[in-house]
Amino acid sequence: MIRTRQTSRARSGKRARRPYRAKGAVTVEWTTHVFREGNQYVAHAMPIDVMSSAASSDAARTALEEAVRLFLLTAADAGTLTDVLEECGYTRRDDAWKSPEFVAVERHTLALTV
């Protein structure tokens, strides 16, 4: 399981969280969709529904990986990682969480009269 551990800061006296991998660490896979929104690129991790943006598609992917890592560490720290991943459709196989298989990716258009 992925966990976080508390460390102390000497100057501020505040407690900070430092990630570490405990025994039995697991891997989690996801699919990334990247699209442009104005002058930004948005990377979206499916099916866990985490997003990040940046000025380039590569930077958006890098930022997304960090956002996903922090999201999963937070869920693990709260003791809800299994629940979160199962609610997103993941299945556990040995030491890895497998995302649901996408059958199709489609673009649809709907005309509305409002």
Backbone as a printed PyTorch tensor [residue, N CA C, xyz], in Angstrom:
tensor([[[  0.8420,  -1.1740,   0.0000],
         [  0.0000,   0.0000,   0.0000],
         [  0.8870,   1.2370,   0.0000]],

        [[  0.4400,   2.2880,  -0.6220],
         [  1.1540,   3.5530,  -0.6290],
         [  0.7270,   4.3230,   0.6100]],

        [[  1.6720,   4.8530,   1.3500],
         [  1.3490,   5.5950,   2.5680],
         [  2.1370,   6.8770,   2.6240]],

        [[  1.7840,   7.7430,   3.5470],
         [  2.5860,   8.9300,   3.8060],
         [  3.0070,   8.9110,   5.2610]],

        [[  4.1180,   9.5740,   5.5420],
         [  4.6050,   9.6050,   6.9200],
         [  4.8450,  11.0590,   7.3110]],

        [[  4.6500,  11.3540,   8.5630],
         [  4.8350,  12.7100,   9.0770],
         [  6.3120,  12.9650,   9.3520]],

        [[  6.7810,  14.1410,   8.9610],
         [  8.1240,  14.5870,   9.3260],
         [  7.9830,  15.9780,   9.9200]],

        [[  8.9400,  16.3850,  10.7000],
         [  8.8270,  17.7110,  11.3140],
         [  9.7620,  18.6900,  10.6350]],

        [[  9.3810,  19.9390,  10.6110],
         [ 10.2090,  21.0270,  10.1030],
         [ 10.7750,  21.7740,  11.2880]],

        [[ 12.0770,  21.9030,  11.3060],
         [ 12.7370,  22.5190,  12.4600],
         [ 12.3840,  23.9960,  12.6050]],

        [[ 12.3570,  24.7460,  11.5040],
         [ 12.1550,  26.2030,  11.6090],
         [ 10.7280,  26.6000,  11.9530]],

        [[  9.7680,  26.0290,  11.2520],
         [  8.3880,  26.4830,  11.4300],
         [  7.6510,  25.7630,  12.5490]],

        [[  8.1300,  24.5960,  12.9190],
         [  7.4320,  23.8180,  13.9290],
         [  6.2130,  23.1060,  13.3780]],

        [[  5.8920,  23.3220,  12.0600],
         [  4.7400,  22.6580,  11.4460],
         [  5.1200,  21.2500,  11.0360]],

        [[  4.1270,  20.3860,  10.9610],
         [  4.3410,  19.0150,  10.5150],
         [  4.0840,  18.9580,   9.0110]],

        [[  4.9440,  18.2880,   8.2760],
         [  4.7810,  18.1220,   6.8330],
         [  4.6940,  16.6370,   6.5130]],

        [[  4.0050,  16.2990,   5.4320],
         [  3.8800,  14.9060,   5.0190],
         [  4.9440,  14.6020,   3.9790]],

        [[  5.6370,  13.4720,   4.1540],
         [  6.6250,  13.0220,   3.1920],
         [  6.2070,  11.6490,   2.7100]],

        [[  6.0310,  11.4720,   1.3870],
         [  5.5840,  10.1740,   0.8980],
         [  6.6790,   9.1210,   0.9770]],

        [[  6.2670,   7.9050,   1.2020],
         [  7.1680,   6.7630,   1.0990],
         [  6.3590,   5.5390,   0.7300]],

        [[  7.0020,   4.5570,   0.1980],
         [  6.3190,   3.3180,  -0.1730],
         [  6.5470,   2.2810,   0.9070]],

        [[  5.4610,   1.8060,   1.4420],
         [  5.5360,   0.7590,   2.4630],
         [  5.6830,  -0.5930,   1.7830]],

        [[  5.9690,  -1.6040,   2.5840],
         [  6.0240,  -2.9620,   2.0700],
         [  4.7140,  -3.2810,   1.3590]],

        [[  4.7910,  -3.9730,   0.2380],
         [  3.5750,  -4.3310,  -0.4700],
         [  3.0510,  -3.2170,  -1.3560]],

        [[  3.9300,  -2.3230,  -1.8170],
         [  3.5160,  -1.2360,  -2.6950],
         [  2.8650,  -1.7990,  -3.9580]],

        [[  1.9280,  -1.0730,  -4.5170],
         [  1.1930,  -1.5170,  -5.6980],
         [  1.3780,  -0.5320,  -6.8470]],

        [[  1.0300,  -0.9730,  -8.0380],
         [  1.0330,  -0.0870,  -9.1980],
         [ -0.4050,   0.1600,  -9.6220]],

        [[ -0.6300,   1.3390, -10.1870],
         [ -1.9590,   1.7300, -10.6680],
         [ -1.7850,   2.2670, -12.0800]],

        [[ -2.5830,   1.7590, -13.0190],
         [ -2.5170,   2.2400, -14.3900],
         [ -3.7120,   3.1350, -14.6830]],

        [[ -3.5530,   4.0180, -15.6740],
         [ -4.6570,   4.8580, -16.1180],
         [ -4.4290,   5.2370, -17.5750]],

        [[ -5.4630,   5.7590, -18.2090],
         [ -5.4080,   6.2480, -19.5790],
         [ -5.4470,   7.7720, -19.5230]],

        [[ -4.5750,   8.4040, -20.3040],
         [ -4.5240,   9.8670, -20.3240],
         [ -5.0990,  10.3940, -21.6290]],

        [[ -6.0290,  11.3350, -21.5130],
         [ -6.5650,  12.0710, -22.6590],
         [ -6.0010,  13.4800, -22.5630]],

        [[ -5.4280,  13.9900, -23.6440],
         [ -4.8940,  15.3550, -23.6560],
         [ -5.6750,  16.1520, -24.6870]],

        [[ -6.1400,  17.3230, -24.2780],
         [ -6.8470,  18.2010, -25.2140],
         [ -6.4260,  19.6390, -24.9660]],

        [[ -6.7170,  20.4770, -25.9340],
         [ -6.3500,  21.8910, -25.8330],
         [ -7.5630,  22.6920, -25.3880]],

        [[ -7.3170,  23.6130, -24.4710],
         [ -8.3650,  24.5050, -23.9760],
         [ -7.7770,  25.9150, -23.9700]],

        [[ -8.0940,  26.6980, -25.0030],
         [ -7.4820,  28.0230, -25.1420],
         [ -5.9970,  27.8620, -25.4230]],

        [[ -5.1610,  28.5240, -24.6220],
         [ -3.7190,  28.4040, -24.8200],
         [ -3.0880,  27.3790, -23.8660]],

        [[ -3.9000,  26.5660, -23.2270],
         [ -3.4270,  25.5440, -22.2930],
         [ -3.7310,  24.1460, -22.8340]],

        [[ -2.9200,  23.1970, -22.4230],
         [ -3.1780,  21.7900, -22.6940],
         [ -3.6580,  21.1580, -21.3910]],

        [[ -4.7090,  20.3680, -21.4860],
         [ -5.2860,  19.7120, -20.3150],
         [ -5.0830,  18.2110, -20.4700]],

        [[ -4.5190,  17.5910, -19.4560],
         [ -4.3430,  16.1390, -19.4140],
         [ -5.3210,  15.5870, -18.3840]],

        [[ -6.0710,  14.5730, -18.7810],
         [ -7.1370,  14.0030, -17.9590],
         [ -6.8620,  12.5150, -17.7570]],

        [[ -6.7000,  12.0880, -16.5170],
         [ -6.4660,  10.6790, -16.1920],
         [ -7.8060,   9.9860, -16.0160]],

        [[ -8.0500,   9.0090, -16.8720],
         [ -9.2740,   8.2360, -16.8140],
         [ -8.9400,   6.8460, -16.2890]],

        [[ -9.7440,   6.2070, -15.5230],
         [-11.0630,   6.6030, -15.0650],
         [-11.0590,   7.2680, -13.6890]],

        [[ -9.8850,   7.6580, -13.1660],
         [ -9.8750,   8.2310, -11.8150],
         [-10.2790,   9.6980, -11.7890]],

        [[-10.4320,  10.3150, -12.9750],
         [-10.9670,  11.6640, -13.1080],
         [-10.1100,  12.7260, -12.4120]],

        [[ -8.8050,  12.6660, -12.6440],
         [ -7.8750,  13.6820, -12.1520],
         [ -7.3700,  14.4370, -13.3720]],

        [[ -7.2830,  15.7700, -13.2820],
         [ -6.8600,  16.5870, -14.4070],
         [ -5.7630,  17.5540, -13.9920]],

        [[ -4.9680,  17.9570, -14.9860],
         [ -3.9530,  18.9770, -14.7810],
         [ -3.7540,  19.7020, -16.0970]],

        [[ -3.2090,  20.9170, -16.0460],
         [ -2.9930,  21.6680, -17.2790],
         [ -1.6400,  22.3600, -17.2490]],

        [[ -1.1730,  22.7140, -18.4570],
         [  0.1100,  23.4060, -18.5970],
         [  0.1710,  24.0260, -19.9880]],

        [[  1.2550,  24.7340, -20.2560],
         [  1.4140,  25.4290, -21.5330],
         [  1.7630,  24.4900, -22.6890]],

        [[  2.2280,  23.2790, -22.4030],
         [  2.5210,  22.3030, -23.4590],
         [  1.9020,  20.9610, -23.0760]],

        [[  1.7220,  20.1050, -24.0760],
         [  1.1190,  18.7970, -23.7820],
         [  2.0520,  17.9480, -22.9220]],

        [[  3.3610,  18.0300, -23.1630],
         [  4.3010,  17.2680, -22.3320],
         [  4.2790,  17.7390, -20.8810]],

        [[  4.2420,  19.0560, -20.6840],
         [  4.1950,  19.5980, -19.3260],
         [  2.8820,  19.2310, -18.6360]],

        [[  1.7820,  19.1910, -19.3900],
         [  0.4920,  18.7920, -18.8190],
         [  0.5270,  17.3290, -18.3810]],

        [[  1.1600,  16.4670, -19.1780],
         [  1.2860,  15.0500, -18.8030],
         [  2.1360,  14.8890, -17.5440]],

        [[  3.2260,  15.6450, -17.4700],
         [  4.0980,  15.5850, -16.2880],
         [  3.3490,  16.0530, -15.0480]],

        [[  2.6200,  17.1590, -15.1780],
         [  1.8410,  17.6800, -14.0530],
         [  0.7400,  16.6960, -13.6540]],

        [[  0.1550,  16.0300, -14.6430],
         [ -0.8930,  15.0500, -14.3480],
         [ -0.3240,  13.8790, -13.5600]],

        [[  0.8340,  13.4070, -13.9320],
         [  1.4200,  12.2810, -13.1990],
         [  1.6300,  12.6380, -11.7270]],

        [[  2.0970,  13.8500, -11.4660],
         [  2.2700,  14.2890, -10.0790],
         [  0.9210,  14.4250,  -9.3720]],

        [[ -0.0860,  14.9500, -10.0720],
         [ -1.4180,  15.0910,  -9.4810],
         [ -2.0180,  13.7230,  -9.1430]],

        [[ -1.8480,  12.7590, -10.0350],
         [ -2.3560,  11.4040,  -9.7820],
         [ -1.6260,  10.8000,  -8.5880]],

        [[ -0.3080,  10.9470,  -8.5580],
         [  0.4780,  10.4100,  -7.4440],
         [ -0.0100,  10.9810,  -6.1200]],

        [[ -0.2040,  12.3010,  -6.0660],
         [ -0.6690,  12.9360,  -4.8230],
         [ -2.0890,  12.5130,  -4.4610]],

        [[ -2.9550,  12.3820,  -5.4620],
         [ -4.3240,  11.9230,  -5.2340],
         [ -4.3230,  10.5290,  -4.6070]],

        [[ -3.5100,   9.6170,  -5.1760],
         [ -3.4650,   8.2480,  -4.6700],
         [ -2.8190,   8.1800,  -3.2890]],

        [[ -1.7720,   8.9700,  -3.0680],
         [ -1.1500,   9.0070,  -1.7400],
         [ -2.1200,   9.5270,  -0.6820]],

        [[ -2.9000,  10.5290,  -1.0430],
         [ -3.8930,  11.0820,  -0.1080],
         [ -4.9540,  10.0380,   0.2240]],

        [[ -5.4250,   9.3210,  -0.7970],
         [ -6.4150,   8.2660,  -0.5570],
         [ -5.8230,   7.1520,   0.3120]],

        [[ -4.5730,   6.7860,   0.0610],
         [ -3.9200,   5.7540,   0.8630],
         [ -3.7600,   6.2190,   2.3040]],

        [[ -3.3660,   7.4820,   2.4830],
         [ -3.1890,   8.0310,   3.8280],
         [ -4.5020,   8.0450,   4.6020]],

        [[ -5.5910,   8.2910,   3.8820],
         [ -6.9140,   8.3120,   4.5180],
         [ -7.4800,   6.9050,   4.7080]],

        [[ -6.7960,   5.9020,   4.1590],
         [ -7.2840,   4.5310,   4.2800],
         [ -8.3930,   4.1950,   3.3060]],

        [[ -8.5370,   4.9910,   2.2330],
         [ -9.6380,   4.7880,   1.2980],
         [ -9.1860,   4.4140,  -0.1090]],

        [[ -7.9080,   4.0890,  -0.2900],
         [ -7.3990,   3.8150,  -1.6390],
         [ -8.1680,   2.6890,  -2.3170]],

        [[ -8.3850,   1.5920,  -1.6250],
         [ -9.1240,   0.4670,  -2.2130],
         [-10.5260,   0.8950,  -2.6110]],

        [[-11.2250,   1.6030,  -1.7340],
         [-12.5910,   2.0630,  -2.0380],
         [-12.6020,   2.9880,  -3.2510]],

        [[-11.6670,   3.9350,  -3.2880],
         [-11.6140,   4.8960,  -4.3990],
         [-11.3930,   4.1680,  -5.7120]],

        [[-10.4140,   3.2840,  -5.7590],
         [-10.1120,   2.5890,  -7.0080],
         [-11.2390,   1.6590,  -7.4350]],

        [[-11.8520,   0.9720,  -6.4890],
         [-12.9760,   0.0940,  -6.8440],
         [-14.1590,   0.8990,  -7.3650]],

        [[-14.4200,   2.0690,  -6.7840],
         [-15.5130,   2.9230,  -7.2670],
         [-15.2400,   3.4260,  -8.6850]],

        [[-13.9730,   3.5250,  -9.0710],
         [-13.5980,   3.9550, -10.4180],
         [-13.5680,   2.7870, -11.4070]],

        [[-13.8900,   1.5880, -10.9370],
         [-13.9560,   0.4320, -11.8140],
         [-12.6970,  -0.3950, -11.8950]],

        [[-11.7070,  -0.1120, -11.0490],
         [-10.4650,  -0.8670, -11.0490],
         [-10.6550,  -2.2490, -10.4300]],

        [[ -9.8300,  -3.1870, -10.8750],
         [ -9.7690,  -4.5090, -10.2630],
         [ -8.3250,  -4.7610,  -9.8580]],

        [[ -8.1550,  -5.4600,  -8.7500],
         [ -6.8040,  -5.7280,  -8.2640],
         [ -6.3520,  -7.0980,  -8.7470]],

        [[ -5.1720,  -7.1170,  -9.3400],
         [ -4.5390,  -8.3620,  -9.7860],
         [ -3.1470,  -8.3930,  -9.1760]],

        [[ -2.9580,  -9.2790,  -8.2030],
         [ -1.6930,  -9.3890,  -7.4710],
         [ -1.3260,  -8.0310,  -6.8680]],

        [[ -0.2200,  -7.4370,  -7.2940],
         [  0.2170,  -6.1590,  -6.7190],
         [ -0.0860,  -4.9840,  -7.6380]],

        [[ -1.0300,  -5.1450,  -8.5630],
         [ -1.3490,  -4.0700,  -9.5030],
         [ -2.8560,  -3.8450,  -9.5830]],

        [[ -3.2470,  -2.5900,  -9.7450],
         [ -4.6390,  -2.2170,  -9.9770],
         [ -4.8080,  -1.9770, -11.4780]],

        [[ -5.7220,  -2.7050, -12.1080],
         [ -5.9650,  -2.5930, -13.5490],
         [ -7.2110,  -1.7510, -13.7790]],

        [[ -7.0810,  -0.7780, -14.6650],
         [ -8.2250,   0.0790, -14.9690],
         [ -9.1880,  -0.6610, -15.8880]],

        [[-10.4470,  -0.2200, -15.9010],
         [-11.4040,  -0.8580, -16.8050],
         [-10.9480,  -0.6580, -18.2530]],

        [[-11.2250,  -1.6330, -19.0760],
         [-10.8350,  -1.5540, -20.4890],
         [-11.8100,  -0.6570, -21.2420]],

        [[-11.2580,   0.3250, -21.9660],
         [-12.1150,   1.1690, -22.7960],
         [-12.4850,   0.3850, -24.0490]],

        [[-13.7700,   0.3600, -24.3650],
         [-14.2560,  -0.3290, -25.5490],
         [-14.2300,   0.6040, -26.7450]],

        [[-14.4890,   1.9000, -26.5070],
         [-14.4880,   2.8750, -27.5930],
         [-14.2820,   4.2710, -27.0050]],

        [[-13.7080,   5.1220, -27.8190],
         [-13.6350,   6.5450, -27.5000],
         [-14.3130,   7.2460, -28.6610]],

        [[-15.3830,   7.9540, -28.3690],
         [-16.2100,   8.5400, -29.4240],
         [-16.4460,  10.0220, -29.1510]],

        [[-16.6220,  10.7780, -30.2200],
         [-16.9990,  12.1860, -30.1140],
         [-18.4440,  12.2970, -30.6000]],

        [[-19.2720,  12.9280, -29.7880],
         [-20.6960,  13.0890, -30.1250],
         [-21.0400,  14.5580, -30.1710]],

        [[-22.0760,  14.8960, -30.9240],
         [-22.5980,  16.2520, -31.0040],
         [-24.0960,  16.1930, -30.7330]],

        [[-24.5760,  17.1410, -29.9370],
         [-25.9850,  17.1950, -29.6100],
         [-26.4650,  18.6280, -29.8110]],

        [[-27.4870,  18.8170, -30.6120],
         [-28.0630,  20.1390, -30.8200],
         [-29.1960,  20.3430, -29.8270]],

        [[-29.1490,  21.4590, -29.1160],
         [-30.1750,  21.7830, -28.1270],
         [-30.8960,  23.0700, -28.4980]],

        [[-32.1770,  23.0830, -28.2600],
         [-32.9410,  24.3110, -28.4020],
         [-33.1880,  24.8220, -27.0010]],

        [[-32.6420,  25.9990, -26.7010],
         [-32.8010,  26.5450, -25.3500],
         [-33.4350,  27.9010, -25.3790]]])
